[in-house]
Amino acid sequence: MKATSLNQINNKLKNIPDDFLKDIISYLDFIADKSNTKDWAIGLSGKDFKLIAKGTEDIKTGKTHTHSAAMRKITSHINSKK
């Protein structure tokens, strides 16, 4: 990172109340972790890949449901558990 960028960040941090430092550090950790992850799929298991492949095949063969149909089914299931 360029020194000018670090100076800009440092100057902005000086004006932020101490109460927010923990949040800022957490956010910086999040960004650092996110930037180290090149591809979200790296963390998927073999089972996850099989499920994705099955879903892709279902889409190709027309085995899909509309959003409203899925919502009706989910609502019915939830209501049956009450």
Backbone as numpy.savetxt, mean C-alpha at the origin, in Angstrom:
# Nx Ny Nz CAx CAy CAz Cx Cy Cz
22.52 12.85 -2.31 21.67 14.03 -2.31 22.56 15.27 -2.31
22.15 16.28 -3.04 22.92 17.50 -3.13 22.93 18.24 -1.80
24.01 18.93 -1.53 24.13 19.69 -0.29 23.06 20.77 -0.19
22.70 21.38 -1.33 21.66 22.42 -1.30 20.32 21.84 -0.86
20.00 20.62 -1.32 18.76 19.97 -0.92 18.76 19.67 0.57
19.87 19.16 1.07 19.98 18.87 2.50 19.87 20.15 3.33
20.45 21.23 2.84 20.34 22.51 3.55 18.90 23.00 3.58
18.18 22.85 2.47 16.77 23.26 2.42 15.94 22.45 3.41
16.17 21.15 3.44 15.44 20.30 4.38 15.78 20.67 5.81
17.05 20.86 6.08 17.51 21.21 7.42 16.89 22.54 7.88
16.84 23.52 6.98 16.25 24.81 7.34 14.76 24.68 7.65
14.07 23.87 6.89 12.64 23.66 7.15 12.43 22.94 8.48
13.29 21.96 8.77 13.16 21.21 10.02 13.37 22.09 11.25
14.22 23.09 11.10 14.49 23.99 12.23 13.24 24.76 12.66
12.30 24.95 11.74 11.09 25.72 12.02 9.91 24.87 12.49
10.10 23.58 12.56 9.01 22.69 12.95 9.09 22.43 14.46
7.95 22.51 15.15 7.94 22.26 16.59 8.43 20.84 16.93
9.07 20.72 18.07 9.61 19.43 18.50 8.54 18.34 18.60
7.30 18.74 18.83 6.21 17.77 18.96 6.05 16.92 17.69
6.49 17.44 16.57 6.31 16.74 15.30 7.52 15.91 14.88
8.60 15.98 15.64 9.83 15.29 15.23 9.65 13.78 15.09
8.91 13.18 16.03 8.68 11.74 15.96 7.93 11.38 14.68
6.93 12.20 14.31 6.18 11.95 13.08 7.07 12.10 11.85
7.92 13.09 11.87 8.82 13.32 10.74 9.79 12.16 10.58
10.35 11.70 11.68 11.29 10.57 11.62 10.58 9.32 11.11
9.36 9.08 11.58 8.58 7.92 11.10 8.33 8.03 9.60
7.99 9.24 9.14 7.74 9.43 7.72 9.02 9.23 6.90
10.12 9.71 7.39 11.39 9.52 6.68 11.75 8.04 6.60
11.50 7.31 7.70 11.74 5.86 7.69 10.85 5.19 6.65
9.59 5.61 6.57 8.66 5.06 5.59 9.16 5.30 4.17
9.59 6.53 3.90 10.08 6.87 2.55 11.33 6.06 2.22
12.24 5.93 3.20 13.47 5.18 2.96 13.15 3.72 2.66
12.22 3.14 3.42 11.84 1.76 3.19 11.18 1.60 1.82
10.30 2.54 1.48 9.59 2.49 0.20 10.59 2.61 -0.96
11.59 3.44 -0.82 12.55 3.63 -1.91 13.47 2.42 -2.07
13.60 1.62 -1.02 14.45 0.42 -1.10 13.72 -0.76 -1.72
12.40 -0.67 -1.81 11.61 -1.75 -2.38 11.41 -1.46 -3.87
12.11 -2.21 -4.69 12.05 -1.99 -6.13 10.74 -2.48 -6.72
10.27 -3.62 -6.26 9.07 -4.22 -6.83 8.26 -4.84 -5.71
7.01 -4.41 -5.56 6.18 -4.91 -4.47 5.97 -6.41 -4.57
6.09 -6.97 -5.75 5.84 -8.40 -5.94 6.95 -9.28 -5.36
8.08 -8.69 -5.02 9.19 -9.47 -4.47 8.78 -10.19 -3.20
7.92 -9.54 -2.41 7.52 -10.12 -1.14 6.38 -11.13 -1.23
5.88 -11.40 -2.43 4.77 -12.34 -2.57 5.25 -13.78 -2.47
4.40 -14.61 -1.90 4.73 -16.04 -1.79 4.31 -16.77 -3.05
4.70 -18.02 -3.15 4.27 -18.85 -4.27 2.76 -18.98 -4.31
2.15 -19.09 -3.13 0.68 -19.16 -3.05 0.04 -17.89 -3.60
0.65 -16.74 -3.26 0.13 -15.46 -3.77 0.16 -15.42 -5.29
1.26 -15.87 -5.88 1.39 -15.88 -7.34 0.35 -16.81 -7.97
0.10 -17.95 -7.32 -0.91 -18.88 -7.84 -2.30 -18.25 -7.80
-2.61 -17.53 -6.72 -3.90 -16.87 -6.61 -4.06 -15.77 -7.66
-2.99 -15.04 -7.92 -3.04 -14.00 -8.96 -3.25 -14.65 -10.33
-2.55 -15.73 -10.59 -2.70 -16.44 -11.86 -4.13 -16.96 -12.02
-4.70 -17.49 -10.92 -6.08 -17.99 -10.98 -7.04 -16.85 -11.26
-6.84 -15.71 -10.61 -7.70 -14.55 -10.84 -7.59 -14.05 -12.27
-6.40 -14.05 -12.80 -6.19 -13.63 -14.20 -6.92 -14.57 -15.15
-6.82 -15.86 -14.87 -7.51 -16.85 -15.71 -9.03 -16.69 -15.59
-9.52 -16.44 -14.39 -10.96 -16.21 -14.20 -11.43 -15.02 -15.03
-10.66 -13.97 -15.05 -11.02 -12.78 -15.84 -11.07 -13.14 -17.33
-10.06 -13.87 -17.79 -10.01 -14.25 -19.21 -11.19 -15.12 -19.61
-11.67 -15.96 -18.68 -12.76 -16.88 -19.01 -14.13 -16.33 -18.61
-14.17 -15.07 -18.19 -15.44 -14.44 -17.88 -16.03 -14.78 -16.53
-15.24 -15.40 -15.66 -15.73 -15.75 -14.32 -15.56 -14.55 -13.40
-16.38 -13.55 -13.64 -16.31 -12.32 -12.85 -17.70 -11.95 -12.34
-17.74 -11.02 -11.42 -19.00 -10.51 -10.86 -18.96 -8.99 -10.92
-20.12 -8.40 -11.10 -20.18 -6.94 -11.05 -19.99 -6.49 -9.61
-19.64 -5.23 -9.45 -19.46 -4.69 -8.11 -20.75 -4.79 -7.31
-21.87 -4.43 -7.94 -23.15 -4.46 -7.21 -23.52 -5.89 -6.82
-23.24 -6.86 -7.66 -23.53 -8.26 -7.31 -22.67 -8.71 -6.14
-21.40 -8.34 -6.17 -20.50 -8.69 -5.07 -20.95 -8.03 -3.77
-21.37 -6.77 -3.84 -21.84 -6.08 -2.64 -23.10 -6.73 -2.08
-24.01 -7.16 -2.95 -25.22 -7.85 -2.48 -24.85 -9.15 -1.76
-23.92 -9.89 -2.33 -23.51 -11.16 -1.74 -22.83 -10.93 -0.39
-21.96 -9.95 -0.31 -21.26 -9.64 0.94 -22.26 -9.16 1.99
-23.18 -8.28 1.60 -24.18 -7.78 2.54 -25.05 -8.92 3.05
-25.45 -9.81 2.17 -26.24 -10.95 2.57 -25.49 -11.83 3.57
-24.21 -12.05 3.30 -23.39 -12.87 4.20 -23.27 -12.20 5.57
-23.00 -10.90 5.59 -22.88 -10.18 6.86 -24.19 -10.24 7.63
-25.30 -10.01 6.94 -26.60 -10.03 7.60 -26.94 -11.41 8.15
-26.47 -12.46 7.50 -26.76 -13.82 7.97 -26.00 -14.14 9.25
-24.96 -13.37 9.56 -24.14 -13.60 10.75 -24.62 -12.81 11.97
-25.63 -11.97 11.78 -26.13 -11.14 12.88 -27.07 -11.91 13.77
